[in-house]
Amino acid sequence: MKIRVLLLLFALTLAAPRLRAQQLPRRVFVGIDLQGITTDSIQRRYQLPTRNGILVRGVRPGSSAQAAGLRANDVILKMGATEVGANVGEFVGQLKQYKVGDKVPFVVLRNGRKIRQQVRFKAFPTETSPFYQVQYSSVTAGPNQLRTIITRPTGASKPKVPMVLFIQGVGCFSVDNPLNRADVTNRIIDSLSRHGYATMRVDKTGMGDSKGTPCPESDFRAEASGYKAGLAAIRQLPFVDQQNVFITGFSIGGIMAPVVAQGENLRGVVVYGTASRNFIEYQLQNARRQAELRGLAYDSISSRQQVLAAALHLLLTDKQTPEQVVAKYPQARDLINFPQSYRYMQQWEETNLAAAWQSLNTRVLALRGEADFVSYDEDHQLILDIVNRAHPGQAQFRKLPEVDHFFTKARTPKESLELSEAPNPEKNFDFMRVIVRWLDEQQKA
């Protein structure tokens, strides 16, 4: 969830999802830590004529790469018949064409010499935990077949258990990471499981095992429909206490949550570090706040804000393309460079977020870390006000000390910004105690 800009996702109407019974194949397990040839120094070090190629930073034990003899500091120049560029995302996308068992020649540069290594792709490992049993399944939403990871807590005292649909943050990444138990998502799932909650994750289209529209090309309505399909699948699970189904939405998930919840008998919704305003309104405040934290001159910030306001209007209100916007405002190129497509952002802007929360008749907990420099009190207070005006007493808002948007231990937004560049900042998972306690209380209410 490493985000510079909080991107939130919402749609007022979603097509009814279809469930697919057929199995979704496991993705291939290459098992290499990757880095693009992105700087002159890396290019010179490996004596490359261009910046094309992917640097192998490390090789995972038991992986396809280890079995094939790939090593750290190799540079992958060619995979099959495909010349490899410098973009890691493109390389990962190219791997989608291969299946488990395929044999593919890699051309790598090692110590200045090109060598050919035959790689036979193994299946990606599956998740295991002492806290839960795992079921890999899938749902279909539109043209996309999406991986679902369902967990059921071990040692449950009752035949039916409460369930949490986990909705992740912005960006094209997988929530299926069995090789990294310290991953933030895994730690959240572990915490819920230890306290007796079953969970479901839905991987985004094109990520992990999921197939369909490439994630960077997907819009937010399509992504939200995947979570709606996941909730429909939860209703078919025999071990779930259907009177105690919850949604937790982190960052962008906090705006998807009320959409997915429409028409459902949910016990409650938890959102963390989210927003409740239209994108232009939110982003103008966000851009100024982050610029001030970085110490930019105030006259420079004012000029940037003028350009940003004009560019966002063209992009999001007039529905122009980024190319059209940059042609008129060249200095806006970096200001409108978001980690999702511009259509994604246009759909957020055209949505009445207040209407979604107003129509949601369930208990709501809005959380924000005091050190969060990506989300704001105003948005969480607005959720509280909207829900409680329509359904008195249903919503709570709590600020949490010494934690930021990315669950890093920090006291202030400025400290959080500085720590965002650190390789392994200390995390503060006290927020999970708050969430679990609230979930437990709703079951008793």
N, C-alpha and C positions, 0 to 999 in steps of 0.2 A: 504493500500500500504506500509506496513512496511517491507522493504526489506533490507537485508544486501548485497546481491549481485544482481545487475541488470540483470535479465534474459530476453532476447529478443527473439522474435519469428518471424520466416519468412519461407515461402515456395515459390519456384518459380512457381510450378504448383499445382493447387488445383482441385479436382474433382468438377464437377458442383453440387451445392447444390440443394436439393429438399425441397419444402415448404410443410408443413403438416397442413391440415385444422382442424384436430381433436383437441379437447381441451386437454391441459396439466393440470392434476389435481394439486390443491394447496397442498403444503406440510403441514405436521402436525405442530402444534404450541405447543411445549412442554412448553416453557416459563421459562427456568432456565438458570442462568449464571453458567458456569461449570468450574471446575478445576480438573485436574488429581491428583492422590495421588503420587506426583513426588518426595517428599523428606521424609527423615526419621522423621523429626519433625512433618509433617502432619500425617504420619502413627502412630506415638506415640500418638499424640493428640487425635485421634479418636479410639485408641486402636485396630488397625487392624492387623490381623496376617500376611497379605501381603500388597503390595501396590495396589492391585486390588481394583477398585471402583472409582466412580466419585463424587467429592465433589460439593454439591449445594451451590454456593456462594450467590445466590439470586433467588427470584421467581417473575416473571412478573405478574402484575395485569391482570386479565381476561384470564389467560393462562390455559392450561390443567393441569399443575402442581399445580396451585393455587386451581383450582376446586377440585383436588384430595387430597388436604391437605398436599402436600409436603412443606417443610420449609427450610429456610437457615440453613446450617450446617448439613443437612442430607447427608449421603453418600449412593449413589445408588450402590447396590451390584449385583442386578439381574434385568433384564428387560425381561418379558416373561420367556422363557426357557433359555435365554442367560445369562451366567455369565459375568459381566461387568469388563473389564480390566481397566488399568490406562490411556489409550490413549483416549483423548477427540475426536480426529478425527475418531477413530474406532467407538466410541459410536454414534457420529453423523451419521456415515455411516450406523450403525445398524438401526437407526430410519427410513431409507429409505424403509424398508420392510413394514411399517405400513401406513395405509390410514386414512383419516379423518373419525371419527366415530368408529374406532377400540377401544376396551377395552383391556387394557394390565395390568397385575399385575406387580408392582414394589416392590422389596424387598429393603428396605433402613435401614441403621443403624442410630438410633436417640438416643442420650444420652446413648450409650452403649448397646441398645436393638435393635434387629431386628424386624421390623414391616412390614406388607404387605399393600400396598396402591393400589387401583384400579384406573388406569388413563384412562380416555376416551379422545381420541385425538381430539382437535378442529382444525379448519383450520387456517393457518397462516394469520394474518391480511393483507389486501391489502393497497397499497400506496394511500395516499390522499395529496393534496397540494392546497393552494389558488392560486398558480401560473400556474397550468396546470391540464388538464384532463388526466387520465391514462387508457391505454388499455393493458391488459395482453394477450399475444399471444405466438406463438412458431414457430420455424423453425426446419427443419431436415437437418443435415449434416452428411452423412455416417450413422453409427449406432446410432447416438445421436439425441435425441429430446431436444431442448434447449429453455428455457424460454426467451422470449423477453418482455421488458417493454417499451412501447411506450408512450411518453408524447406529448401533444398538448397544446400550451400555451393558457390560458384563455384570453378573450378580444382581440383576434387578429383582426386587422382592415381589413385584406385581407383574402379572402377565402383560399388562398394557402400560406403556410409559409415555410421559410427555415428550413432545417433539419440537425441535427448533429448525426452521428453514434459515440457513445462513446466507446472507446476501453481501458479497464482497465489495471492495472499492473499485476505483476507476482504473482503466488500462487493460492492455492485452497481456494477460498472464494466467497461468493455471493455478487452481486451488487444489490440485492433486499433486502433492509433493512428498511422497513417502520417504525420500532420501534425506530429508531435512526435518527432523523432529522439532528443532528449535524455531522453525518457521512460525510466524505470528498466527496464521490461520490454524495450523496444527495445534498450537498451544490453546487457542480458543476452543477448538473442538475437544481437546483433552479435558479442559476445565469443565465444560458442559457435561461430558460423559461421566466424569468422576462424581458429578452431583446427580446422576440418574437421568439425564436427558438424551434422547435419541436426536440425531441431526441429519440434515441433508445439505450437501453442496451441489451446485449446478455449474459445470465449467462453461465458459463462454464459447461461442462458436469459433471454430478454428484453433482453440486452445486445448492442450492436453490431448485426450482422445476424441474430443468433439469434432464433428465434421459439418461443413456447410460454408456459409459466407465467411471469407477471411475476416478475422476480428477487426482490423483497422477500417474495414469497409462497412461494418455493421452499424446500424443506427440504434438509438436507445429504446425505441419501441420494440424492436426485435429482441434486444437483450432482456427487456422486462418480460416479454412473453415467454422466454425460457424459464424464468423463475415462477411464472404463473403455471407453467406445465409441471414444474417440480412440485408445487403445492398440490396440484391435482393428483400427482403420483403418491404423495403422502397420504391422501385420503383413501388410497387402496392398500395401505400397509396394515396388516392385521394386528401387529404388536403396538400400534400407536393409540394412545388415549386421545380420541378425536375431540374431546372437550378441552384439551390442554395442548393446543398447537399454537406456537409462537413464531414470530419473525424477528430476527435481529438484522439490522441494516447498518453497515459501517460505511461512512463517507457517502459515496454515490448510492449505496444500498439504502441509506436513510430516506432518499426520495423515491426509490423504487418500492419501498415497503408498503406505503399506503395504497399504491396502485395494485400490487399483487394481492393485497388484502381485500379488495373490493368484492362484496358479495360472499365473503367467507366467514365462517364461524370461528374466529380466532380468539384466543384468550388474551393476547397482548402483543404489542409491538415495541421493540427497543431500537432506538437510533443513536448513533454515536458520531460526533464530528460531522454534521450534515448541514444542509441549507434548506430553506423553505421559500426563497424568493426566486424571481425570474433571473436568468443568467446575467443579463446586462447589469441589472441592479447589484447583484452579488459581485460580479467580476470587477466592476469599477471600484468598489470598496476594497476588494481583495488585492488588486494591483497596486493601489496606493499604499495600503498597509504594508505589503511586502517590500515595496520600494523604500519606504521610510525605515523599515527594519534593517535594510541593507545600507542605509546611510546615504542614499542618493540625494543630491541637492534638490531643494524644494522647487526651484524654478524649472529644473529638468523634469521633476515629477509632474508638475502642472502641464508642461508641454506634452509629455507622454500620455497623460490622461485625456487631453484634448484629442489626440490622434486615436487613442483607444476607443473613446466614445463614438467618434465618427466611423471608425472601422467596424465596430460591433453593430452599429446601426445598419450599415450596408450589408454586413454578413448575415445578421440574424433577423432583422426586420424586413429589409428589402430582398432577402434571400439571394444575394449575390454569391458567387464562388470566391474562394480565397484569391485566385488569380485576378479576378476583377477588382477586388478590394486593394490588393497590393499594387495594381497598375495605377490606381488613384492615390494611394498612400503607401509609397515604398517603405517608409519607416515603420509601418505596421506589421511587417513580415513576421518578426519574432513575437509580437504582441498577440497574434491570432494563431499561433502555432500550438494547437491543443493535442493531447495524447489520444483523442478520438476524432472521427471525421467531422467536418463542419456541419454535415446534415444532422449528426448527433446533437450538436449544440443548437442548431436551429429548432429542433423538436423540443428541447428543453425550454427555449425562450417562448415558444408559442403556447406553452401549457400553463394552465391556471393551477398552481401548486396548492394554493389555499383551499380550492374546491375539493381536492383529494383528501386533505386532512379533515375538512369539515364534514365530509360524508362518512368518515371512518368511525364507527361506533364500537370502539374497544379501548382497553386500557393502553396508555402510551407512556413510555419513559424516554425522555430526551436527555442525553449525556454529552458533556463537552469537557475536554481537558483544559485547565486554565492556561497551559502553555501552548495551546493550539494556535498556530499562525495561519491556518488554512480555513478554519470555520470560525463562526462568530456567535456571541451571545444572542444577538438580535434574531437570528434564524431559529434558535432553539426556544427562545421566549415566544416567538411568533407561533411555533407549533403548539406550545402550551396554551396560548391565548385562543387560538383557533379552535382546538379540540374542546377546551373547557367552556367556551361560549356555546358551542353546539351541544356538548355532552358534559355538563358540569361535573367536576371532580375526577374526570377520567385520565387526565394527563399530569405528569410531574416533569420538572426540569431540575437537573442537578449538575453543578460544576465540580470537577474532580481535581484535587491538587496534585502538582508534580507529575503531570503526564501531558503529552502532546497528541497531535493528530495521528502520529505513527506509533503510539504507545511507548515512546521513549520517555525516560525519566528526565524531566526538565522542569524548572521553576517558572520560566517566563517564555513568551514567544520568541524573544531575541535569542535566548539560550537554545531553544529548540531549533531555530534556524541555523545556528552555528553547529549544533550536533548533527544536523541532517547531512553534513558532509563527512562525518566520522564513519569509519568502516563498520564498527560493531558497538553502537551506543547501548548503554544499559537500558533495559526495558522496565516498565512499571505496569504490572498486570493486576494491580488492585481494582481496576475497573471491572474485572471479571467477578470479583466478590460482590460488587454492587449489583451487577446484572443477575447473577445467580440468586442472590437474596431476594431481589424484586420478582424474578420468575417464580420462586417458591411461594412468595406472598400472594401472587395472583392465583395460584392453584388453591390456596386456602380461602381466598376471598369468596 
